[in-house]
Amino acid sequence: MAGPTSHHHGMWRHPETENRFLETAWWETLAQTLEKGKFDAFFFADALSFYNETVMARGGQMSLLDPVPLAAAMSRATENIGIGVTLSTSFVPPYSIARQLGTLDVLSGGRIAWNVVTSASDREAHVFGLDALPPRGERYDRAEEVLNVCLDLWSSWSEGAMVMDKQSGVFIDKDKIKSTIVDGKWVGTKGVYSVPPSAQGRPVIMQAGSSPRGRDFAAQYAEMIFTLQHSLPDMQAFYTDIKSRMAKAGRKPGDCAILTSVDPIIGETEKIAREKQEYINSLVDPELAIAVASAHVGVDLFQHPRDESITKIEVEAGSLGSLDVIMQGSRAENLTLSQACQRFASSELCPQVVGTPQSVADQLQAYFDGNGCDGFILTPTVMPGSFEDFTRSVVPILQERGVFRKEYPGKTLRDTLGA
């Protein structure tokens, strides 16, 4: 995120974190670092407002900048790496989404992904002049309409529509562009889409929903799924569930890559790595931890006893996916609310993959070979050091084992995902 943290809410306080997230050149250099490591893509999560005052004041998860201009800058500084951008279907009209991302996709040479979200906070609704978010089911109904309008717009140009023949004077073959007319329950559009197709045709679709409706949505449309899972059995259960839902939707297993989140912490020795883990986790503010979990679940957890088991808390509103993540990572150890929130604010209860470069590579390969995922979302604990360490020390080991690429297979993100 274009702010002080990603998953680890002590990250900005680490002595080696640069906190240069307001500088264009910093993001460009970071993209270049990841491209040297042959990463598939760099992915921006986003939040349209501050989750709450504690998160704002204590440096929690926030987006201080719009990711769309950052994606443009990063694509200009690179040649192969993909860039994922989050845009909410609850607030942005489909034509605007299609035009913004279509433009980015053209200018980047076909390297853009759209992380489709419905938003989960009433505060985000407030900054757009609304009293509250619509109910979850309604948000997903709207999201499906918005996505389908965007897909229609992106497919409205046929091959060869851009003529640009100076001799004949024909610039566009108007018979090769169809009008898009949609009058849906929630959104609509009427007219001709103005952005030509990119080298990959259209942006890659990414999704991160974990609720039953979110899983169905992802199984129907997503080409990448970003998921938070606590352990290998949890990863395997999610993996099996999504692939079976994809089959019911008439899709093949390879049509969508399931990417589970992990936080690598690398040391010269196992002892050093564990000391690094202990230190960075100690930087998470306890008040911030509860505030962050409250924001993700959608209820005020400060109203519950901190020493009570998290499993006793009942939630009727908010984000079911985030609640599932917290419960999933807490049941085995019967964590209290305070303990569960502290863990969530350290890694969102995803694995902290800790050890030497060899050990980290071993752990990742075990998740991968165990059918826990098709790949990983690596989230940092130090910026940009986490990505620099991983690129220098772990990537070469994975390449030597033949489980990770040495070169990009093509120029577009879809080329990379399909290789």
Salt bridges, closest charged atoms under 4 A:
GLU18 OE1 - ARG20 NH1 3.37
GLU23 OE1 - ARG20 NE 2.97
ASP40 OD2 - ARG405 NH2 2.99
GLU53 OE1 - ARG123 NH2 2.81
GLU79 OE1 - LYS411 NZ 3.87
ASP141 OD1 - ARG213 NH2 2.78
GLU144 OE1 - ARG213 NH2 3.69
ASP175 OD1 - LYS174 NZ 3.63
ASP216 OD1 - ARG245 NH1 2.63
GLU223 OE2 - ARG202 NH1 3.06
GLU223 OE1 - ARG414 NE 2.93
ASP241 OD2 - ARG215 NH1 2.92
ASP241 OD2 - ARG245 NE 2.78
GLU275 OE2 - LYS271 NZ 2.55
ASP285 OD2 - ARG58 NH2 2.74
GLU287 OE2 - ARG306 NH1 2.71
GLU333 OE1 - ARG343 NH2 2.88
GLU348 OE1 - HIS7 NE2 3.63
GLU348 OE2 - HIS296 NE2 3.70
ASP362 OD1 - ARG401 NH2 2.54
ASP374 OD2 - LYS243 NZ 3.13
ASP389 OD1 - ARG392 NH2 3.23
